[in-house]
Amino acid sequence: MNDMSSAPVASTDQPHVVRRLDYQSPDWLVPTIDLDFALSIDSTRVRSTLHVTRQRAGAPLRLNGDGIAVATLLVDGQAHNAWEMDGNDLVVSLSGDAHVVTIDTVVNPVANTQLSGLYASGGLLCTQCEAEGFRRITFFPDRPDVLSRYGVRLQADKAQFPVLLSNGDPVAQGDNADGTHWAQWNDPWPKPSYLFALVAGDLVASRDRFTTRSGRQVDLAIWVRPGDETRTDHAMRSLIAAMAWDEQTYGREYDLDVFNIVAVSDFNAGAMENKGLNIFNTRYILADPETANDGDYDAIEGVVAHEYFHNWSGNRVTCRDWFQLSLKEGFTVLRDQQFSADHGSPPVKRIEDVRILRAAQFPEDSGPLAHPIRPDSYQEISNFYTATVYNKGAEVIRMMTVLAGPERFRRGTDRYFDQHDGEAATCEDFVRAIEEGAGIDLTQFRRWYSQAGTPRVDVALAHAGDTVTLTLTQTVPPTPGQPDKQPMVIPLRTALFDRATGRHDGEHLLVLTEESQTFTFTGHAAPPVLSINRGFSAPVAIDHRADSADLVFLAAHDDDPFARYEAMQQLVVQHLVAAVTDQLSDAERAAGRAAIGEAFAAVLADPAIDDLMRGELVILPGETYLAEQLSPVDPGRVRAEREALKAWLGGTLAAQWRAVHDRTSAVPYSLDPAARGARKLKTQALVYLAPADPVEAINRAAAQYAAADNMTDRQGALMVLCGLDGAERDHALADFHRRFADNPLVIDKWFSLQAGSLHPDALRHVKALAQHADFTLTNPNRVRALYMAFAGNTAAFHAADGEGYRLIADLILALDPINGNVAARFVPPLGRWRKIEPTRAALMRAELERIAAQPNLSRDVREQVGKSLGA
């Protein structure tokens, strides 16, 4: 019996490094595989029958395994003894060029706390095989360029597992006399092993149908635990919308008779695109107004679409190797971003996407874990499911759409899908297809795939006579293993505004390809106001010390919504960076605040702005993004200056915030944009009133909580109350827990709100919550809810005595034997020590060294810690 609870690796071992340039095509292919499962919660028998064909003379058949053992092995139906174990791998000596290899293994799903391979989740059996989980089920050449057609037979106790699902289409099913039953599934499309999936358990389905453009009738089902089916409507609507959008926008049609989604409670990630059987974390499926906020609804729509879009950008065309991960993930993130923009507010969606990029990917790009979107090496592939591969990968492909235009980009993607359907492709294949289809040269552009780091573009604007001279200079900073960089291709959408009229004479696409370039514009009698990187056309940092007056002008007049938002952000960033670094006199501080207040007042009063956009414009830059502008940074000082500005805005504009809160509180609940915008702005008003007038904020937040008929309003009010002291805070927290005690996803919110709060005792609260009866280390959602929220809480995590760092280090050490994949996700916050002021930096490094000294660390954690220390 196999115990897959952990796979520790001694930290003293030399790590095995996989390098992209060492790629070799498979020695053997497996055109078809038949899998027969006798399912049980603690002892599942797996019989795999591999039809193998030789590709390289003399090579034995090497089949990857991880913590499993051979029970029996047959070749062409006969016992075969010419095999041996090489570490975890099974090596079989074969004389001919084609054979049928049958292998029996036994696995223990309930012991599999790593949640990779076949594991148990609350009585269900389910799989997660990306990236290398299939080898924990059976021996196989577990690499993405081995594509096979799968036939799967599942057998289990019918009472315990009444539903049996796998990839592809159902073929047959039946009952046995012993109380078991079986189901046969066949997937006609070749796929890599990482896309294999099965689910067995007591589930109910919400059903619908979709008719493809060619007339194929597809049966849709979302499988959940009994009682949850009433909360799947939004996910189903999102799926149907995504199927229609992909046909219209990219010409991609679904290709099976059924499409199944299963929601499970224990999952390392958000969801998985297994062919025809997507497995989801429940948080990205279940929603109703009482339990899901507006952000949850958006996330469900985006993730459901993302996993569906993988049917073509990931499944029908898959990755040759894991270095090409951004081939499927970056492209699919772009596709889900485009879909969500088309189904909501495009400017608000763009702002949200950039905020995520700056909060998660920019720090990654400037830290010890920086890597290109197509990495050159890895020790543990799970560590490369990063914001760089996903979010920056999407931005790189988005730049291709800027350079090519939408029609020519579509010709390129059509070419890509047509040329590589049924193949394991590379990032180079994608770029070449766009080049050929769009008719553009992307030779230099390819550097975005090979160079890490966020380019910085310095802007110098000069005016003489009627001519404007714009000089752009790019710098790509050194990153680990890449000290010297070559110039990138950087497309920058730009406009020059006339101060008198508030208009510009047209947008220009400037393409920066050299270290420094100068662009000239005539016809400007007076110095114009520069609007650059409009729409965030390139994922770069712009260094342009604009006058406050110009930024206030752009915040009021720019016709590009993102540029208007960016002007507001830059106005605040410039002020706060100067404040944190003691560069402001009292007069300058007052003038800076006055300019910001003027811009905020204009936004609050402008009738041309809808509340969704207004709510974005008044959100201050996050502490993580502010910290990126400073090196070294004192996190406590950043928190203090940001909160001081917030309090000033709350007091100076108190009448406007009260009016906003009163107006938006009268808007009834619905999911339409106006109501969603009202809810966003309503809570933002409380956010500003709280530091300026805590008593009024507590009263308003308590009233909003009591009157709430939806989770957005209730959670927003509780978030504000969590940062304040008073009986109302304690009452609301107790009521929230009592009200939603039986809903794990909402209790996750309860943990996160307290861990991420502005309350001065947040660290103490987190330590107490870790002992709460509802907390467990075995559920990734619950762990992330408490500790990831805490790691993002600047004041608490960066406590001056290092207690916050010790808390995260202790978590990593406790969690690693249970689930190394999740534990490794908590290393990067400590790995940012080089950016922090020396005293705290020493404390952070000490915790990393304490982790590194442990004798048995998972590969996931060991790689992250080693790179964070510079080893």
Helices and strands as residue ranges (DSSP letters): E 9-10, E 18-19, G 20-22, E 28-38, E 44-54, E 61-63, E 72-75, E 78-79, E 83-86, E 89-92, E 98-107, G 109-111, E 117-121, E 124-128, G 134-136, E 148-157, E 163-166, E 169-175, E 180-191, G 193-195, E 198-201, E 204-211, E 217-224, G 229-231, H 233-250, E 258-264, E 271-272, E 277-281, G 282-284, H 294-309, E 317-319, G 322-324, H 325-342, H 346-356, I 357-361, H 362-365, E 377-378, G 381-384, H 387-387, I 388-392, H 393-404, H 406-420, E 423-425, H 427-438, G 444-446, H 447-450, E 456-464, E 467-475, E 490-497, E 508-512, E 516-522, E 529-532, G 534-536, E 541-543, H 548-557, H 561-580, H 586-605, H 611-617, H 623-628, H 635-652, H 654-665, H 673-692, H 694-707, H 711-722, H 727-739, H 744-755, H 762-769, H 780-783, I 784-788, H 789-791, H 794-797, H 803-815, H 820-824, H 827-831, G 832-835, H 838-852, E 856-857, H 859-869
